């Protein structure tokens, strides 16, 4: 919606936000939503998280997806309101700095960068697994699929995927858009077709489990222990991660104050509907048993679609699902570099990270240097974790939940504090700037605290541990602690940011809501 043609004044924004040199006016609402969906990667996310969620909550998977959606949806409003006043590619880093000061802002930005590095390594691993699985099916040679389990070949191939994604991401935002329209469209069509086929076979009595649909699957208040609920929600929150990519593209959007927020909301709602459809379909078809193709079978938990593709779609269409998951993970691998590089760009521009990270390619108008740095760190992280753990995917998913809750939660609270002078000047402000962000922040904080505690137990991850403490804890909370040390190193090297000279902490002046464009 827009206001009158003669245009009431837009709300004032912070004067200390700097132009990073990115391409402007390139991303619309639909394109932003597509890039967000691509970063979430529903195909990759579902095959990696269904087993984890079912192991925790069984048939309550749809309820858990809804429970994970709620804090994401509430927090999306915090992002929308903050972006409307201070559009900046630093997003969470920039807004939390302006609300709470440089130290909280730095740690929020660090958490966001860590989350993207962790998920990039996970995406690359899934892409490699489905790459060899697809090739094996095409050439009818099962031995090819086993190459993904060879540690040396797996690491080398993963590094090649990361290098290719880094290259594409460094070629400009319009290149990313064109690639994503194809990859996202293909994966969504195949996922919907797969879900419909599974439901039809279940209704016709041709499915192994053949469960009847039940509305109780959507009720989180019955049949769930608190511990199981939290573990499930952590997996569910991971499943929605990436929609905030839309907000890091604010400076490259056609209308920086409106488009990113709308794209984020459209993205997160579209993802929820897709997840619920697929969750219901696979439960009706396969059930949650611990043998065969039951979703609770540990042997297929890291690759559920790998076990269901042929039974549901048959020999002629089964490979399409493999190709769709490969497309999903490859697409997300490429777009996930966007928020990582742009957050690093903003932190470099404001002096929170080395200034070199603020460099923008003169031709492609993207932060190529930051993109390459993110790619190198991802490759190193994946290699190290792969050598430490035989179940890298499971551990990285659990650790990612900690990171997500950390920086999303800070951003939600930043919205409440940043707009504190105008929270109750209108009903709209009370709901969208206060109530929704506050509830989202509280939910995410609760999940964060419990997740950190649970991550110390190796049994809540792959079982890998260092000095008796689960590897998930080191990848999650441990890396946040490393950031605390690096923050003080940066303060000693470049004190201007921490002194508030490059990005100041402030509160916007009161704004007459009746004078603003209706968003």
C-alpha positions as CSV (number, residue, x, y, z in Angstrom):
1,X,0.0,0.0,0.0
2,X,1.1,3.5,-0.6
3,X,0.1,6.9,0.5
4,X,-1.3,9.8,-1.5
5,X,0.4,10.6,-4.8
6,X,1.7,14.0,-3.5
7,X,3.7,12.0,-1.0
8,X,3.8,12.7,2.7
9,X,7.3,12.8,4.1
10,X,9.0,9.5,4.8
11,X,10.3,9.1,8.3
12,X,13.7,10.5,9.1
13,X,16.6,8.2,9.2
14,X,20.0,8.2,10.9
15,X,22.4,10.6,9.3
16,X,25.5,8.6,10.1
17,X,24.6,5.7,7.8
18,X,27.2,5.6,5.0
19,X,26.8,4.7,1.3
20,X,28.7,1.5,0.8
21,X,28.9,1.8,-3.0
22,X,26.5,-1.1,-3.7
23,X,24.3,-1.3,-6.8
24,X,21.0,0.5,-6.1
25,X,17.4,-0.1,-7.3
26,X,18.0,-3.7,-8.3
27,X,15.8,-5.8,-6.0
28,X,12.0,-5.7,-5.9
29,X,9.6,-7.4,-3.4
30,X,9.3,-10.6,-5.4
31,X,13.0,-10.9,-6.2
32,X,13.8,-10.2,-2.6
33,X,11.4,-12.9,-1.4
34,X,12.9,-15.4,-4.0
35,X,16.4,-14.6,-2.7
36,X,15.2,-15.1,0.8
37,X,13.5,-18.4,0.0
38,X,16.7,-19.5,-1.8
39,X,18.8,-18.8,1.3
40,X,16.3,-20.7,3.5
41,X,16.5,-23.5,0.9
42,X,13.3,-25.5,1.8
43,X,14.5,-28.6,-0.1
44,X,17.9,-28.8,1.6
45,X,16.5,-27.7,5.0
46,X,13.7,-30.3,5.1
47,X,15.9,-33.3,4.2
48,X,18.5,-32.2,6.8
49,X,16.0,-31.3,9.6
50,X,13.0,-33.7,9.3
51,X,14.9,-36.6,11.0
52,X,16.2,-34.3,13.8
53,X,12.7,-32.9,14.5
54,X,10.9,-36.3,14.3
55,X,13.5,-37.9,16.6
56,X,12.5,-35.2,19.2
57,X,8.8,-34.8,18.7
58,X,7.5,-37.6,16.5
59,X,4.1,-36.8,14.9
60,X,4.1,-33.3,16.3
61,X,6.4,-32.1,13.5
62,X,3.8,-29.7,12.0
63,X,3.2,-28.2,15.5
64,X,6.9,-27.7,15.9
65,X,7.2,-26.0,12.5
66,X,4.5,-23.6,13.6
67,X,6.2,-23.1,17.0
68,X,9.4,-22.2,15.2
69,X,7.6,-20.0,12.8
70,X,6.0,-17.8,15.5
71,X,9.2,-16.2,16.9
72,X,10.5,-15.8,13.3
73,X,7.2,-14.1,12.2
74,X,7.3,-11.8,15.3
75,X,10.9,-10.9,14.8
76,X,10.3,-10.2,11.1
77,X,8.3,-7.2,12.2
78,X,11.2,-6.0,14.2
79,X,13.4,-6.2,11.1
80,X,10.7,-4.4,9.0
81,X,10.3,-1.5,11.4
82,X,14.1,-1.0,11.9
83,X,14.7,-1.2,8.2
84,X,12.0,1.4,7.5
85,X,13.9,3.9,9.6
86,X,17.5,2.9,9.0
87,X,18.0,0.8,5.8
88,X,21.5,-0.6,5.9
89,X,23.1,-3.8,4.6
90,X,24.6,-4.3,8.1
91,X,21.0,-5.0,9.3
92,X,21.2,-6.7,12.7
93,X,24.7,-5.4,13.3
94,X,23.8,-1.8,12.5
95,X,20.5,-1.7,14.3
96,X,21.8,-3.3,17.5
97,X,24.7,-0.9,17.5
98,X,22.4,2.1,17.3
99,X,20.1,0.7,20.0
100,X,22.6,-0.8,22.5
101,X,26.0,0.6,21.5
102,X,29.1,-0.8,19.8
103,X,29.9,-3.8,22.0
104,X,26.4,-5.4,21.7
105,X,26.4,-4.5,18.0
106,X,29.7,-6.1,17.4
107,X,28.7,-9.3,19.1
108,X,25.4,-9.4,17.2
109,X,27.2,-8.9,13.9
110,X,29.7,-11.6,14.9
111,X,26.9,-14.0,15.7
112,X,25.3,-13.3,12.3
113,X,28.6,-13.9,10.4
114,X,29.2,-17.1,12.4
115,X,25.7,-18.4,11.6
116,X,26.2,-17.9,7.9
117,X,29.7,-19.6,8.0
118,X,28.2,-22.6,9.8
119,X,25.2,-22.9,7.4
120,X,27.4,-22.4,4.3
121,X,29.5,-25.4,5.4
122,X,26.3,-27.4,5.9
123,X,24.9,-26.4,2.6
124,X,28.0,-27.4,0.8
125,X,28.0,-30.8,2.5
126,X,24.4,-31.4,1.4
127,X,25.1,-30.3,-2.1
128,X,28.0,-32.7,-2.4
129,X,25.9,-35.6,-1.0
130,X,23.1,-35.1,-3.5
131,X,25.6,-34.4,-6.3
132,X,27.1,-37.9,-6.0
133,X,23.7,-39.5,-5.3
134,X,22.2,-37.9,-8.5
135,X,25.2,-39.0,-10.6
136,X,24.9,-42.5,-9.1
137,X,21.3,-42.8,-10.1
138,X,21.8,-41.4,-13.6
139,X,24.6,-43.9,-14.3
140,X,23.0,-46.7,-12.3
141,X,26.1,-47.1,-10.3
142,X,25.6,-47.2,-6.5
143,X,29.3,-47.1,-5.9
144,X,29.4,-43.4,-7.1
145,X,27.1,-42.4,-4.2
146,X,29.6,-43.8,-1.7
147,X,32.2,-41.3,-2.8
148,X,30.4,-38.7,-0.6
149,X,31.4,-40.8,2.4
150,X,35.0,-40.8,1.5
151,X,36.4,-38.0,3.7
152,X,39.1,-36.8,1.4
153,X,36.9,-36.8,-1.7
154,X,34.0,-35.2,0.3
155,X,36.2,-32.4,1.6
156,X,37.8,-31.7,-1.8
157,X,34.4,-31.7,-3.6
158,X,32.9,-29.5,-0.9
159,X,35.7,-27.0,-1.3
160,X,35.0,-26.9,-5.0
161,X,31.3,-26.2,-4.5
162,X,32.2,-23.4,-2.1
163,X,34.6,-21.9,-4.6
164,X,32.0,-21.9,-7.4
165,X,29.4,-20.3,-5.1
166,X,31.9,-17.7,-4.1
167,X,32.6,-16.9,-7.7
168,X,28.9,-16.5,-8.7
169,X,28.2,-14.3,-5.6
170,X,31.1,-12.1,-6.6
171,X,29.6,-11.4,-10.0
172,X,26.9,-9.0,-8.9
173,X,23.4,-9.1,-7.5
174,X,21.6,-9.3,-10.8
175,X,23.5,-12.5,-11.7
176,X,22.4,-13.9,-8.3
177,X,18.7,-13.0,-9.1
178,X,18.7,-14.7,-12.5
179,X,20.3,-17.9,-11.2
180,X,17.8,-18.0,-8.3
181,X,14.7,-17.7,-10.3
182,X,15.6,-21.0,-12.1
183,X,16.8,-22.9,-9.1
184,X,14.1,-21.8,-6.6
185,X,11.3,-22.3,-9.1
186,X,12.5,-25.8,-9.9
187,X,12.9,-27.0,-6.3
188,X,9.5,-25.6,-5.2
189,X,7.7,-27.3,-8.1
190,X,9.4,-30.6,-7.4
191,X,8.7,-30.4,-3.6
192,X,5.0,-29.7,-4.1
193,X,4.7,-32.5,-6.7
194,X,6.5,-34.9,-4.3
195,X,4.2,-33.9,-1.4
196,X,1.0,-34.3,-3.5
197,X,2.2,-37.7,-4.7
198,X,2.9,-38.9,-1.2
199,X,-0.5,-37.7,0.0
200,X,-2.3,-39.3,-2.9
201,X,-0.6,-42.7,-2.3
202,X,-1.4,-42.5,1.4
203,X,-5.0,-41.8,0.8
204,X,-5.2,-44.6,-1.8
205,X,-3.7,-47.1,0.7
206,X,-0.4,-47.5,-1.3
207,X,1.9,-46.0,1.3
208,X,4.0,-48.1,3.7
209,X,2.6,-46.3,6.8
210,X,-0.6,-44.9,5.3
211,X,-1.4,-42.7,8.4
212,X,-4.6,-40.8,8.4
213,X,-4.4,-37.0,8.6
214,X,-4.9,-35.6,12.1
215,X,-5.3,-32.0,13.4
216,X,-3.7,-33.1,16.6
217,X,-0.3,-33.1,14.7
218,X,-0.6,-29.3,14.8
219,X,-1.2,-29.0,18.5
220,X,2.0,-28.2,20.5
221,X,0.3,-28.3,23.9
222,X,-0.3,-32.1,24.1
223,X,2.0,-35.1,24.1
224,X,5.3,-33.1,24.3
225,X,7.8,-33.0,27.1
226,X,9.5,-29.6,27.6
227,X,13.0,-30.9,26.6
228,X,11.7,-32.5,23.4
229,X,9.7,-29.4,22.6
230,X,12.9,-27.2,22.9
231,X,15.0,-29.5,20.8
232,X,12.3,-29.6,18.2
233,X,11.9,-25.9,18.1
234,X,15.7,-25.4,17.8
235,X,15.6,-27.6,14.7
236,X,12.5,-25.7,13.5
237,X,14.2,-22.3,14.0
238,X,17.1,-23.6,11.9
239,X,14.6,-24.5,9.2
240,X,13.4,-20.9,8.9
241,X,16.9,-19.3,9.0
242,X,17.8,-17.1,6.0
243,X,14.7,-15.0,5.5
244,X,16.6,-12.0,6.9
245,X,18.7,-12.0,3.7
246,X,16.0,-9.8,2.3
247,X,16.9,-7.1,4.9
248,X,20.6,-7.2,4.1
249,X,19.7,-6.2,0.5
250,X,18.0,-3.0,1.7
251,X,20.5,-0.7,0.0
252,X,20.2,-2.6,-3.3
253,X,16.3,-2.6,-3.2
254,X,14.0,-0.5,-5.4
255,X,12.4,1.0,-2.3
256,X,14.9,0.5,0.6
257,X,12.3,1.4,3.3
258,X,9.5,-0.9,2.1
259,X,10.7,-3.6,-0.2
260,X,13.0,-5.6,2.2
261,X,10.3,-5.8,5.0
262,X,7.6,-6.9,2.6
263,X,9.9,-9.4,1.0
264,X,10.9,-10.9,4.4
265,X,7.3,-11.4,5.5
266,X,6.3,-12.9,2.1
267,X,9.3,-15.2,2.3
268,X,8.7,-16.5,5.9
269,X,5.0,-17.2,5.2
270,X,5.7,-19.0,2.0
271,X,8.2,-21.2,3.7
272,X,5.8,-22.1,6.5
273,X,3.1,-23.3,4.1
274,X,5.7,-25.4,2.2
275,X,7.0,-27.0,5.3
276,X,3.5,-27.9,6.6
277,X,2.5,-29.4,3.3
278,X,5.7,-31.6,3.0
279,X,5.7,-32.5,6.8
280,X,2.1,-33.8,6.6
281,X,2.8,-35.6,3.3
282,X,5.9,-37.5,4.5
283,X,4.3,-38.4,7.9
284,X,1.2,-39.8,6.2
285,X,3.4,-41.8,3.7
286,X,6.3,-43.0,5.8
287,X,5.2,-42.6,9.5
288,X,7.7,-41.9,12.3
289,X,8.9,-45.5,12.9
290,X,12.5,-46.3,13.5
291,X,13.0,-48.9,10.8
292,X,12.8,-48.9,7.0
293,X,11.8,-45.6,5.6
294,X,10.2,-44.5,8.9
295,X,11.2,-40.9,9.6
296,X,12.6,-41.9,13.0
297,X,15.2,-44.2,11.5
298,X,18.6,-42.9,12.4
299,X,20.1,-44.4,9.3
300,X,18.1,-42.0,7.1
301,X,17.9,-39.0,9.5
302,X,20.5,-36.9,7.7
303,X,19.0,-37.5,4.3
304,X,15.3,-38.3,4.5
305,X,14.5,-37.4,0.8
306,X,17.3,-39.8,-0.3
307,X,15.3,-42.6,1.2
308,X,11.8,-41.4,0.0
309,X,12.5,-40.2,-3.5
310,X,12.1,-43.5,-5.3
311,X,9.3,-45.0,-3.2
312,X,7.2,-41.9,-3.7
313,X,8.0,-40.7,-7.2
314,X,9.2,-44.0,-8.9
315,X,12.3,-44.7,-10.9
316,X,11.6,-42.1,-13.6
317,X,10.8,-39.1,-11.4
318,X,12.9,-40.0,-8.3
319,X,16.1,-38.5,-9.6
320,X,14.2,-35.2,-10.0
321,X,13.9,-34.9,-6.2
322,X,17.7,-35.5,-5.9
323,X,18.3,-32.9,-8.5
324,X,15.9,-30.5,-6.7
325,X,17.7,-30.9,-3.4
326,X,21.0,-30.4,-5.2
327,X,19.6,-27.3,-6.8
328,X,18.2,-26.1,-3.4
329,X,21.5,-26.5,-1.6
330,X,23.5,-25.1,-4.4
331,X,21.1,-22.1,-4.7
332,X,21.3,-21.5,-1.0
333,X,25.0,-21.9,-0.9
334,X,25.3,-19.0,-3.4
335,X,22.7,-16.7,-1.8
336,X,23.9,-17.3,1.8
337,X,27.1,-15.5,0.8
338,X,24.9,-12.4,0.3
339,X,24.1,-11.6,4.0
340,X,27.5,-12.8,5.2
341,X,29.4,-10.6,2.8
342,X,27.1,-7.6,3.4
343,X,27.4,-7.8,7.1
344,X,31.1,-8.0,6.9
345,X,31.0,-5.1,4.4
346,X,29.0,-2.9,6.9
347,X,31.2,-3.9,9.8
348,X,34.3,-2.9,7.7
349,X,32.7,0.3,6.6
350,X,32.0,1.4,10.2
351,X,35.4,0.2,11.4
352,X,34.2,-2.8,13.5
353,X,36.1,-5.1,11.1
354,X,39.2,-4.4,9.1
355,X,38.6,-1.6,6.5
356,X,39.6,-3.9,3.7
357,X,36.3,-5.8,4.1
358,X,34.5,-2.6,3.0
359,X,35.9,-2.9,-0.5
360,X,33.3,-3.0,-3.3
361,X,34.1,-4.3,-6.8
362,X,34.1,-1.3,-9.2
363,X,32.3,-3.2,-12.0
364,X,30.0,-5.6,-10.2
365,X,29.2,-3.3,-7.2
366,X,29.3,-6.1,-4.7
367,X,31.6,-6.8,-1.7
368,X,33.8,-9.2,-3.6
369,X,36.6,-9.2,-1.0
370,X,34.2,-10.0,1.8
371,X,32.7,-12.7,-0.3
372,X,36.0,-14.3,-0.9
373,X,37.0,-14.1,2.8
374,X,33.6,-15.7,3.8
375,X,34.3,-18.5,1.3
376,X,37.8,-19.1,2.6
377,X,36.6,-19.2,6.2
378,X,33.8,-21.6,5.3
379,X,36.2,-23.9,3.6
380,X,38.5,-24.0,6.6
381,X,35.6,-24.4,9.1
382,X,34.1,-27.3,7.1
383,X,37.5,-29.1,6.8
384,X,38.3,-28.8,10.5
385,X,34.8,-29.9,11.7
386,X,34.7,-32.8,9.2
387,X,38.0,-34.1,10.6
388,X,36.7,-33.7,14.2
389,X,33.2,-35.3,13.7
390,X,31.8,-38.1,11.6
391,X,28.4,-36.4,11.8
392,X,29.1,-32.9,10.7
393,X,25.6,-32.1,9.6
394,X,23.9,-32.9,12.8
395,X,26.3,-30.9,14.9
396,X,26.3,-27.8,12.6
397,X,22.5,-27.8,12.6
398,X,22.4,-27.8,16.4
399,X,25.1,-25.2,16.7
400,X,23.3,-23.0,14.1
401,X,20.2,-22.9,16.3
402,X,22.3,-21.2,19.1
403,X,23.6,-18.6,16.7
404,X,20.2,-17.8,15.2
405,X,18.6,-17.3,18.6
406,X,21.5,-15.0,19.6
407,X,21.4,-12.4,16.8
408,X,17.7,-12.6,16.0
409,X,16.9,-12.2,19.7
410,X,19.2,-9.1,20.0
411,X,17.7,-7.6,16.9
412,X,14.2,-8.1,18.3
413,X,15.0,-6.3,21.6
414,X,16.9,-3.6,19.6
415,X,13.7,-2.7,17.9
416,X,11.9,-2.2,21.2
417,X,14.7,0.0,22.6
418,X,15.5,1.9,19.5
419,X,11.8,3.1,19.2
420,X,11.2,3.5,22.9
421,X,10.1,7.1,22.6
422,X,7.3,6.3,20.2
423,X,6.1,2.8,21.3
424,X,2.8,3.9,22.6
425,X,2.0,6.9,20.4
426,X,-0.3,4.7,18.3
427,X,-1.8,1.3,18.3
428,X,0.3,0.3,15.3
429,X,3.5,1.2,17.1
430,X,2.4,-0.7,20.3
431,X,1.8,-3.9,18.2
432,X,4.6,-3.8,15.6
433,X,7.4,-2.0,17.4
434,X,6.8,-3.2,20.9
435,X,4.6,-6.3,21.4
436,X,5.6,-8.4,18.4
437,X,9.4,-7.8,18.8
438,X,9.3,-8.2,22.5
439,X,7.5,-11.5,22.4
440,X,9.8,-12.7,19.6
441,X,12.9,-11.7,21.6
442,X,11.7,-13.4,24.8
443,X,11.0,-16.7,22.9
444,X,14.3,-16.7,21.2
445,X,16.2,-15.9,24.4
446,X,14.5,-18.8,26.2
447,X,15.4,-21.2,23.4
448,X,19.0,-19.8,23.3
449,X,19.6,-20.4,27.1
450,X,18.2,-24.0,27.0
451,X,20.0,-24.8,23.7
452,X,23.4,-23.8,25.2
453,X,22.8,-25.9,28.3
454,X,21.7,-28.9,26.2
455,X,24.6,-28.5,23.8
456,X,27.1,-29.4,26.5
457,X,25.8,-32.9,26.5
458,X,27.4,-34.9,23.6
459,X,24.3,-37.1,23.5
460,X,22.3,-34.1,22.2
461,X,24.4,-34.0,19.1
462,X,26.5,-36.5,17.1
463,X,28.2,-37.7,20.3
464,X,31.4,-36.0,19.4
465,X,33.0,-34.2,22.3
466,X,36.2,-32.4,23.5
467,X,37.1,-32.9,27.2
468,X,33.7,-34.4,27.7
469,X,31.7,-31.4,26.4
470,X,29.7,-31.8,23.3
471,X,31.2,-30.4,20.0
472,X,27.9,-28.5,19.5
473,X,28.8,-26.3,22.5
474,X,32.1,-25.4,21.0
475,X,30.6,-24.6,17.6
476,X,27.9,-22.6,19.1
477,X,28.5,-20.8,22.4
478,X,32.3,-21.4,22.2
479,X,32.7,-19.5,19.0
480,X,30.6,-16.7,20.4
481,X,33.2,-16.5,23.3
482,X,36.0,-16.4,20.7
483,X,34.2,-13.4,19.2
484,X,34.4,-11.6,22.6
485,X,38.2,-11.9,22.5
486,X,38.4,-10.7,18.9
487,X,36.2,-7.8,19.8
488,X,38.7,-6.4,22.3
489,X,41.5,-7.0,19.8
490,X,39.6,-4.9,17.3
491,X,39.0,-2.2,19.9
492,X,42.8,-2.0,20.5
493,X,43.5,-1.9,16.7
494,X,40.7,0.4,15.6
495,X,39.0,2.2,18.5
496,X,36.9,4.7,16.5
497,X,33.9,2.3,16.2
498,X,33.9,1.4,19.9
499,X,34.2,5.1,20.8
500,X,31.0,5.7,18.8
501,X,32.7,7.9,16.2
502,X,31.7,5.9,13.1
503,X,28.2,4.6,14.1
504,X,26.6,6.3,17.0
505,X,24.1,5.0,19.5
506,X,20.9,7.0,19.2
507,X,17.2,7.1,19.4
508,X,15.1,8.5,16.6
509,X,13.1,11.6,17.1
510,X,9.3,11.3,17.6
511,X,7.5,10.9,14.3
512,X,3.9,11.8,13.6
513,X,2.4,8.5,12.4
514,X,-0.3,10.4,10.4
515,X,2.4,12.0,8.3
516,X,4.1,8.8,7.2
517,X,3.5,6.7,4.2
518,X,1.3,3.8,5.0
519,X,3.5,0.8,5.0
